């Protein structure tokens, strides 16, 4: 999947080192409630990637001009519903519209695969992500206040979103 220099490709075992670096970086992971990272290894990430399949869960790498800048994933929830996640991990590529393009490519692919509904959640304080999701047509379905504790022990809240193919407003021209 490629558009205007943004591409989304399957993550492979060769990406495990980069993914573990991003996931262990507190600045990258703070928005998700992990200000100290998640404390994983490249070996563990490689094993996770090996266990993935199109029927259960898949991880993808987002590239811009062939440079890895982030990651996204989907998980088969049930029936025709997929749950997604995205992170632009290289801060120098944030706030440039690249995440919106990557999401448009990714969501289009999931609908083409036969999914009818896409869901996600994001931290209540992550207003930038909420804006992107809502411009793509996601509908806010609820807020789970103080529903989990981050690694510092602070209570965190999450916003739930839902998108159907009919509501999808692709960013691609």
C-alpha positions as MATLAB code, in Angstrom:
seq = 'XXXXXXXXXXXXXXXXXXXXXXXXXXXXXXXXXXXXXXXXXXXXXXXXXXXXXXXXXXXXXXXXXXXXXXXXXXXXXXXXXXXXXXXXXXXXXXXXXXXXXXXXXXXXXXXXXXXXXXXXXXXXXXXXXXXXXXXXXXXXXXXXXXXXXXXXXXXXXXXXXXXXXXXXXXXXX';
ca = [
       0.000    0.000    0.000;
       1.526    3.295   -1.060;
       0.408    6.905   -1.536;
       2.429   10.150   -1.838;
       5.591    8.630   -0.377;
       3.759    6.909    2.505;
       3.768    3.126    2.416;
       2.393    0.503    4.756;
       3.953   -2.961    4.671;
       3.877   -6.138    6.715;
       6.298   -6.140    9.632;
       8.840   -8.944    9.422;
      11.217  -10.516   11.898;
      13.859   -8.106   10.585;
      11.803   -5.238   12.050;
      11.872   -6.649   15.594;
      14.924   -4.636   16.657;
      13.372   -1.341   15.510;
       9.962   -2.146   17.021;
      11.514   -3.054   20.378;
      13.529    0.190   20.293;
      10.360    2.205   19.695;
       8.320    0.268   22.278;
      11.010    0.716   24.925;
      11.229    4.482   24.326;
       9.170    6.313   26.949;
       8.743    9.365   24.710;
       7.225    7.218   21.946;
       5.019    5.220   24.311;
       3.951    7.922   26.795;
       0.715    8.705   24.903;
      -0.294    5.061   25.384;
       0.398    5.127   29.121;
       3.920    3.710   29.096;
       6.206    6.652   29.941;
       9.085    4.235   30.582;
       8.400    2.051   27.532;
       7.148   -1.511   27.783;
      10.411   -3.281   28.566;
      10.503   -5.864   25.799;
      13.277   -7.423   23.749;
      13.818   -7.811   20.021;
      13.628  -11.585   20.543;
      10.169  -11.338   22.130;
       8.960   -9.025   19.367;
      10.312  -11.417   16.701;
       8.378  -14.279   18.315;
       5.199  -12.180   18.314;
       5.653  -11.372   14.622;
       6.217  -15.058   13.779;
       2.933  -15.960   15.529;
       0.870  -13.425   13.567;
      -1.552  -14.355   10.802;
      -4.146  -12.559    8.689;
      -6.880  -14.354   10.646;
      -5.811  -13.207   14.106;
      -3.513  -10.182   14.183;
      -0.964   -8.455   11.983;
       1.598   -5.717   12.525;
       2.694   -3.294    9.802;
       5.489   -0.780    9.367;
       4.721    2.741    8.143;
       7.411    4.205    5.914;
       7.871    7.609    4.379;
      10.191    7.712    1.368;
      11.313    4.202    2.387;
      12.289    5.313    5.922;
      10.464    3.499    8.776;
       8.582    6.124   10.799;
       5.941    4.161   12.690;
       3.800    1.097   13.073;
       0.209   -0.027   12.965;
      -1.641   -3.232   13.643;
      -4.989   -4.895   13.497;
      -6.534   -7.625   15.584;
      -9.481   -9.720   14.501;
     -12.098   -9.188   17.225;
     -15.051  -11.259   16.030;
     -17.197  -11.737   12.959;
     -16.303   -8.852   10.691;
     -14.805   -6.482   13.297;
     -11.138   -5.476   13.519;
      -9.433   -3.419   16.213;
      -6.573   -1.198   15.070;
      -3.719    0.778   16.542;
      -1.202    3.234   15.087;
       1.868    5.139   16.218;
       4.068    7.535   14.291;
       7.158    6.719   16.341;
       9.662    9.127   14.807;
       8.628   12.497   16.251;
      10.157   14.390   13.323;
       7.407   12.906   11.102;
       4.479   13.735   13.390;
       1.990   16.517   12.613;
       2.622   16.272    8.872;
      -0.535   14.364    7.859;
       1.378   11.124    7.304;
      -0.576    9.214    9.943;
      -3.840   10.199    8.290;
      -2.569    8.915    4.929;
      -1.311    5.673    6.513;
      -4.647    5.174    8.275;
      -6.562    5.794    5.037;
      -4.476    3.149    3.250;
      -4.791    0.716    6.149;
      -8.520    1.155    6.745;
      -9.230    0.815    3.028;
      -7.266   -2.449    3.009;
      -9.212   -3.790    6.006;
     -12.556   -2.979    4.408;
     -11.330   -4.644    1.191;
     -10.432   -7.738    3.273;
     -14.093   -7.998    4.281;
     -14.223   -6.257    7.633;
     -17.443   -4.266    8.195;
     -16.484   -2.462   11.412;
     -13.207   -1.051   12.700;
     -12.803   -0.127   16.347;
     -10.048    1.502   18.361;
      -9.415    3.309   21.592;
      -7.078    6.102   22.498;
      -6.088    7.946   25.636;
      -8.591   10.624   26.617;
      -5.766   13.185   26.651;
      -4.589   12.314   23.127;
      -6.576   15.065   21.409;
      -4.394   15.004   18.278;
      -5.254   11.349   17.593;
      -8.932   11.944   18.351;
      -9.019   14.726   15.776;
      -7.481   12.469   13.105;
      -9.888    9.615   13.860;
     -12.906   11.886   13.739;
     -11.853   13.472   10.415;
     -11.711    9.942    8.951;
     -15.299    9.296   10.075;
     -14.825    7.416   13.345;
     -17.705    7.866   15.777;
     -16.978    8.230   19.471;
     -18.913    5.458   21.229;
     -17.914    6.051   24.810;
     -15.330    7.005   27.391;
     -13.978    4.625   30.002;
     -12.978    6.926   32.846;
     -10.163    5.859   35.174;
     -10.301    2.382   33.627;
      -6.628    1.401   33.946;
      -3.374    2.369   35.608;
      -0.245    3.283   33.706;
       3.222    2.187   34.791;
       3.485    5.169   37.134;
       0.305    4.077   38.920;
      -1.786    6.978   37.572;
      -5.364    6.244   36.562;
      -5.968    6.672   32.826;
      -9.104    7.063   30.728;
      -9.759    5.919   27.166;
     -12.057    7.031   24.349;
     -13.660    4.278   22.254;
     -14.275    4.750   18.524;
     -16.134    2.824   15.816;
     -16.060    3.130   12.008;
     -18.080    1.457    9.258;
     -17.281    1.488    5.555;
     -20.218    3.828    4.886;
     -18.849    6.361    7.412;
     -15.232    6.167    6.215;
     -13.893    9.461    4.828;
     -10.642    8.472    3.147;
      -7.945   11.111    3.148;
      -6.675    9.845   -0.223;
      -7.618   11.875   -3.278;
];
